[in-house]
Amino acid sequence: MNPQEKPVAVVTGGGTGIGSACCRALAEEGFRVGIHFRSSEDEARGVLKSIEDGFLLRADLSDTDQVEEMVKVLREETGTVSVLVNNAGFSLDRDINSMKIDEFDYQRTIMRGTWYLTKRILRLFMLRSGRGRIINISSVVGHTGNLGQIPYTMEKAALDAFTKSLAKELRGREILVNSVAPGFIATAMTGALPTEVRDSILANVPMGRMGTPEEVADVVAFLSRRGTYITGTVIHVNGGLYGG
């Protein structure tokens, strides 16, 4: 197949963790994958080397000018986007008394960047083709809350609300919008936790272990090609930690 004829998937935060697993899973599904990153270029290049067909996209999603440049590259590079995986994010852990307002505001810009990138890809690609899949990577903590992560949990809860509202706005179109909410997943972030913290979380996971990024990516891959009657839904991938 000519590379220009392959369906295109874009994964934000595609250089590390769950994002990199999503890039590989989507490549196995036959997509040409746009691997977005902000600062982890070496990791993103490593993902690029591991898949059959892909390209890099650099942007700070909190900067609308950079998002516009990213969209411009997409128009020139592919002319189409079939799947958008909104995975990029971070957590600045502080309790409510310790967090400064500028730190809170920066966490909030991640949600704004997700909204803006989705808006642009919808308008320029998916609404024109009449088809598409938008998959938002939220989190179990958006439903359960978590100590010291108020802005992060607010962002993840908002992402699920965004999913449900956008699915309603797109009614009657073949553009499906869903969230995948990971639980306790083995990534660099969870790997940095003290052993006693990890053990206390695992004590509440019925499956008794952490999940893998690949197990989350499997659900993303399913939604990218199949799941044709699923939209406005949050799919939990958490080993039973939270039942939804």
N, C-alpha and C positions, 0 to 999 in steps of 0.2 A: 504494500500500500504506500502510495506517495505520502510523505510526512505531512504535507499540506491538507491531505484528505482525512487524516486521523482526527477523532474528536479530541478536544483539548480540555484538560482539567487544570485548575489553578489551586495550589495549596499555600495558604499564608502560614508563615512560620514553618516552612517545609524543610529546614535544614537540620532540625533536631527532634528528638523524642517522638511523640505521637505524630507530628507533622511529617517527619522523614518516613515513618512507617506507612503513612497514608500515600505519600508519593510513590513508594515502591508498590503498594497494593494497586493503585490506580494504573501504574505502568503495566502491571501484569494483566489488568483488565483491558489493555489495548489503547490507553490514552497517551497522548503526548502531554507531558506534565510540566507546567510552569511552577518552578520551585521558588517561592518568595522567601526573602530573608531581609532582616534589617542590618544586623552586624555580624552574624555568624557565616561569613562567606566561605571559609575553609570547609565547614561542615556541609554547607549547601553544595559546594563543588564535589564533595565526597558522595553525596546522594546522587548528584547528576551522573557521576561515573558508574554508579551501581544500577542505573536503569537504562532501558533500551533507547528511549527518545524523550528528551526534555530540554529545558532552557531555564536560565536564571532570571529572577526579577528582584531587584533591590528597591526597597522603599521603607521609609518610616511611616506607618499607617496613620500616625497622629498628625502628619503634615499633608494637607489636601493637595498641595502642589506636587509632592512626590507621588501621591496616589495617581494624579493626572498623568504624570510621566510614565508610571507603570502601565496605566491603561493605554497610553500611546504606543508603548512597546508591544503590548498585546495585539493592538490593531495592526501594527506593521509586521509582527512576527507570525501571527496566525490568522487574524481576521475573524476568529470565532472562539467562544468559550462555552463549553457544554456543562461543565461542573465547576462550582466554586466551593472550596472547603475553607471556611473561616476558622482557622486554628490558632492564629497568632495571639499571644497574650503573655502576661507575666503577673507575678504576685509580689507586691511589696508588703511584707508582713509587719504590721504595727498594731498595737491596741489603739483604741479610740483616743486615748489621752496622749499617746506618743506621736501619732501621725500628724504631719503638717498638712495644711490645706493644699499646698502646691503638689505634694506627693499624692494626695487624694485626687486632685485634678488630673494629674498625668495618668493615673489608673483609669479615670473616666474617659480620657481621649482614645483609649483602645477600643471601647465600645463605639465611639463616634467614628473612628476609622473603619471599623467593620461595617457600620451602617453606610458610610460614604462609598466604600469600595463596592459593596453589594449594589447600591443604587446605580453606580456607573456601569457595572457589568450587566446588570439587568437591562438598562436602557440601550446600551450599545450592541449587545450580543443576544441575550436571551429573549427579550421582547420582540426583537426583529425576526428571530428564527421560530419563535413560538414554543420553544422547548428549553428545558434546562433543569439542573439539580443544584440546589443550594443546601449545603450541609454545614451546620454550625457545631463546633466542638465546645460544649459547655462543661459542666462538672456536677458531680454529686453534691458538692458543697453549696451550689446554688439552690438546693432544696433542703439541705440539712443545716446550713450555717457552719461556721468554723471559727474557733478562737483566733483572734489576731488577724483576721482576714476579711474585715467588714467590706472594704471597697471591692475586693476580688469576688467575694460571694455575691455582692450586689450586681457586679458586672455579669457574672455567670447566670444569675436569675434573670437579669434583663435580656440576656441572649436567648434564653428559652421563650420569654415573652415576645421578643422580636420574631422568632421562628413562627409562633402561633399567629401573630398579627399579619406578618407578611404572607403566610399561606392563605389567609382569608382575602387579602388584597389581590392575590393572584388567582382567585377562583375562576374556573372556566378555562384556564390555560394549562398547558402541559409543562408547567414549571413547578416542581415540587420542592418544598422547603421543610427540612427536618433538623432536629438537634440530636447529637450523640453525646451523652453525658457520662464520661469516664468516672470510675471510682478511684481506688487506690492503685495506681499504675506505676510500674517500675521504670522510672525516668531519672534523669540527673537531679531533678527537684526533690523527688521522694528519697533518692539515694543519699541526699545530704542530711536527712533527718537523723536525730539521735536514735540509737537502737531501741531505747525504752519507748520512744514515741511511736516508732514503726510497730513495735510489738503490741502496744495498746490499741492501735488502729486495727491491726490484723485480728485481734481478739474479737472484733465486731464484724468480721467478714465471714459469712457462712462457708465460703469455699476455702478459707484458711490460708490464702496466699494472695500476693499482689497479682494484678493482671499485667499483661504485656502490651506495649504499644501496638503490636501486630494484631492482638485481639480486638482492639478498638478499630484499627484500620480495616479489619475484615467487615465490620458493620458499615463503615464508610464505603467500601467497595461494593457491598450489596446495594446500598442506596443509590450508588452512582449509575448502576445498570439495570437493577431490578426494583423491587419495591414499588411497582407502578401504581399502587392504590394506597400509598402511605404519604401523607403530607400533614404539616402542622403538629407533628408528633415529637416527643422526646423519648429516645431509646436509651435506656440505662445499661451501661456495661460496667458492672461493679461487683460481680461475684456474690450478689445478694446483700451488699452493705446497705442498700436503700432500695425499696421496692417500687418507688414511684407512686 
